[in-house]
Amino acid sequence: MNLTDKKYAQYYLVQEMMGTVETVQKFNPDSSLFVADAVTETGRLLFSGEGSSRIFPSKNASRKAKAWGLDINVQTEGSHQACEYDLSKYAVLIGSNSGRTKEALMLANALKAKGHTRYFGLTANENTPLEAACVKAHVLGCGWENAVAATKSVVEQTLFSESVIWNVAGKDMKAALAGLPEKLQQALTLDVPAEIVEWVKEAKTIYFAGMNDGVAEELTLKTNEITRRKSDFLEGTYALHGIEEVMQEGDIVFVVNPIESEYAKYQTVFGNAKVHVVAIDTKPTPFTTVIVPEAGEMQPYVYLCAGWNILVEVGVSDGINLDKPQRARKVGNEM
């Protein structure tokens, strides 16, 4: 996709996806220091929110904290379930782009009523109910999006959440961050083979498999919003443990950064199920592969943008209005 061709440029969704590059360029990791200070004091952090405001931001940050072996307890939970927990020893970060999401406000107000002093908001709007309900909130620099599907805000929310981990660890990630915009630009504009688009259009169900870092799961959600097709997230090697029983011939599985030791198993399982397999990776694989640039510690963001690119190509090919799903709303459950 690109902004020089009207078939793409006419949509806010594409404009906002491409705006991710500038959003990353402007991001300041120091913006999350107030949350990191609270996490350093408690040794515990819980991310909450709904949908895209939690999936990639929280799970990417949680994976990073564990991969780095940090001595902090990092959890993520939806707002209703989080209300069941004793969070008195946790710093809590609640994401809501609109700042008006019912569940997020419910959690913030519940913590306020209990006298909690370390719960914070993350939103794309100023002067929102969430900001008023929290001890402190950060307002994203990307601004409010016009398309129903959140894109550049998801990336900035994720950067903010991950930068909490950077700051707790005392790691300077500015050099890695500086190289990311160019890689995202490449992932957003790479040519998507026409056969992949046709495979998606012919599939009854589109599957995304990958690590539990939010990338494949977020792409599963975006598939619903952008292509209006059924999708399913297969965490880790879940794809190798029985799902083939219900897969239909002609379905498609996108595997984000497939595990090399499982290549042969993927080929056997998916081959028997007669489904198409597409890898999104930095290197060739035995499958049809969308190859993206290497970005080191920032790789998940590149995988996500490549996935967006594929979904846009499908939507444009179908003549779908990418900005306005028929039933999905910008704020899923508004207070």
N, C-alpha and C positions, 0 to 999 in steps of 0.2 A: 504494500500500500504506500501511498505518497500523497502529498498535498498539491501536486502539480496537475493531477488528473481530476476532473470534476466529479467523476463517479465515486471518488473517495472524499475529496475535499468538501463536498456538500454536506457532509455529516459532522455534527459536533463530536460524535464519538471518535472519529478518526483524528480530528483536530486536537482533541484532548489526549488521545493516546500519543500523538506526536509531541504534544506539550510536555510529556514525561521527561524528555531530554533536558529541557530548560529547567524543569522542576528539580531535577537531580543536580544540575549545575549550581543552583541557588541554595541548595540545602546546607544548613549549618549544623553540624553534629553537636555543637555546644548548646543547642536549643533544648536538649533533653537533660541537661545537667541537674535540674531541680528534681526530676524523677530518679535519676541515678543516685543522687545524694540520699534520698529516702530509702532506696533499695540497699545501699551500703549500710545504712543504719539498721534495717530490719533483717537483711539477709534473705528476704522473701519478696517475690513479685508475682502478682496475678494480673494477667491481661484479660479484659472482658470487652464485650461488644457483640454485635450481631453481623452475620454475613461477611461482606468484603471488608468491613471495619475491624474484623478480628482474624479471619482465616489466615491470610498471608502475613499480616503484621505480627501476630502473636506466635504463630508456629515457626516462622523463620527465625525470630529472635530466640525462641526457646531452643531450637536446634543449635543455634550458634553458641548459646551459653553452655550447653551440654558438651558440644564438640570442643570447646575451649577448656572444659573442666573447671568452670568457675564454681566457687564455693557459695552458690546461692540457689535457692529453691525457686524455680520458675514454673509457673502453672498458667493454664489458659482455660477459660470456661465461659459459657454463655451466661447472660445476666441473671436469668431466673434461677439457674442452678447455683450460681455464685452466691445468691442471696441465702442459700441454705447453709453456707459455710461460715465458720468463725474466722473472719479475716482480720482480726484485731492485731495480728503479728505480721501482716502483709502490707506492702505498698501495693496499691491497686491503680492500674491505668485503664480507663474506660474510653473506648473509641466510638465515635458517632459522627459521621461527616456532617449531617444536618444539625447535630446538637439537639435534636428533638425526638430521637428514637425512644419509644415508650419504655422498652426494657432497660436501656442504658440509664435513663432517668430514674427508673424504679430502683436500680442498684445504688446509684449515687445518693438518692434520698434515704435509702435504708442505711447506708454507711454514715450519713450525716446524723440521722436520728440516734445512732449508736455512739456518737461522739468520736468517730474515726478521724484521724488527723493526717493520714497519708493516702488520700485517694484523689486522683487527678483525671482530667478530661483531655481528649484529643479530638478536635473538630475542625471543619473547614470553614466555619462561619463564626463571626464575632457576635458577642452579646446574645448567646443562646441560653436556653434553660439549663443545658448540661454545664456550661461554663459557670453559671450562677450557683449550681448545686454542688460543684466540686471545690476543694480547697484551692486548687489552681488548675488552669487549663492552658494548653498550647493550641493556637490557631494555625493551621497549615498555611503555607505561602502560596499554594497552587490555586487557591480560590475555588468558588463553587462551580460545579460542572453542570452543563446543560443536558447532556445525554443521561438516560436513566442508569445505564451501566457505569459504575465508578471505575476509573482507570488511573489517571495520574495521581489522584488522591490516595489510591491504594498503595502506590509506590512510595509516596511521601510518608504516609502513615507507617509503612514498613520500615523506611529509613529511620524515622523517629524512634520507633520501637527498638530496632536493632542498635541504634546509637546509644540507647540506655545501657545495653550490654557492653558496647565499646567503652563507654565512660566508667562503668563499674569496674571493668577490667583494666582501665588505664591505658588502653591501646589507641594510638593515633592512626585512624583509618582514612585520613584525608587524602593520602596519595592514591589509595585504592579507589576511593570515591571519585577522585578527579579523572580517572580513566574510564569511568562507567558510562557517561553520556554518549561517547562515540560508539561504544559497544551496543548500547540500546538503540541508537540510530540505525545501526547495521541490522539488528534483529527485527526492527519494525519495518524495514524497507526491503528485506531480502525477498527474492522471487520464490513464491510458493508453487511447487509443481502442480499443474492442472489436474493430474491424476489424483492427488490428495484431496483437492476440493471436490472432485466427483465422488470419491469414496465416501467422504463425509455426507454428501447429499443423498447418497443411496443407502446409507446405514440406517437401521432401525434405532440403534443406540450407539452413542459415541462414548467410549471409555477413556479415562485418563489414569495412568498408573505412574507412581513415583513416590519418593520419600515423603514423610509426614512433615514437610516444611511449608506447606500452604500453596506451593506452586500448582501442582496438578489439581488440587482441590479447588483452588480459585478459578482455574481454567474450566473446571467442570461447571461451576456456577455461571461463568461468563458464556459458556456454550448455550445454556438455557436462555439467557438474556439476549444474546446477539444472534444466534442462529435459529432460535425457537425449536430446538431439537432436544430429545431426551439424552441425558448424560449420566455417567456414574463415575465415582472416584474409587480407585482401587489402590489402597495404601500399601507401600512397600512391595512385598511379593504376594499380596492378596490375589493378584491376577493368576497366580499359579496354584491356587488352593480351592478349586471347585467352581469358580464363576463361569468356566467354559460350558457348564451344564445348561446355562440359560442363554448363552451367546447365540446369535443367529448368523447364519452364513451371510457375509456382506457387511457385518458390523465392523467398526474400526476401533483400534486401541492405540492411543498416543502414549508412548512410554517416555517419560522425562528422565534423561540420564540413566538409561537402563544399566542394571548391575551386570558387569561383564561375565561373572561366573554363572549367571543365569541365562545367558544368550541361548544356549542349546535348549534349555527347558522352555523358554518363551517360544522358540521356533516349533517345538513339539506340540505344546498346548494350543497355541493359536493356530498352528497349521491344521491340527485335528478339528478345531472349531471352524475353520475356513473363514477366519476374519482377517482383515487387513491390519498390518502393524506398521506404525510410523514412529521412529525415534526422534526425539529432540535432544541433540547432544553436540558436544564440541568436536567430535571426531566421527569418522565413518563407523557404521555398525553393520551387522548382517541384514538389517532391515532397511526399508526405505527411510532415509535419514534427512531431517532438516538440520543442517550444520550451522551452528551459531558461533560467534567469537568467544574466545576464552576470557573470563573476567575474574579468575581467582576466587577470593572470598565473596565477591559480589555476583557470582554466577547465577543464583536463583532469579535475579531481576532480569537477566538476559533471556533465560528460559521463558519467563512469563511474557515478555514482550514478543517473543517469537510465536508463542501460542496465540496472543491477541491477533497478530498478523494473519495467521491461518484462519481464525474465526471471522475476521473482517472479509477475507477473500470469499469465504463461503456465503456470508450474508449478502455481499454485493452481487455475487453470482446468482443468488436467489431473488434479487430485487427487493430485499427486505428494507424497511425503514429502520436503520440501525439505531436511531435516537429514541424511538417510541414503540416499545413492546405493547401488545394489545392489552395485557392485564397487569404486568409487573409495574410497580410504582417506584418513584425515586426514593421515597422514604417508606420502607416496607411496613412499619407499624408505628405511625406517628402519634405522639402524645397530643 
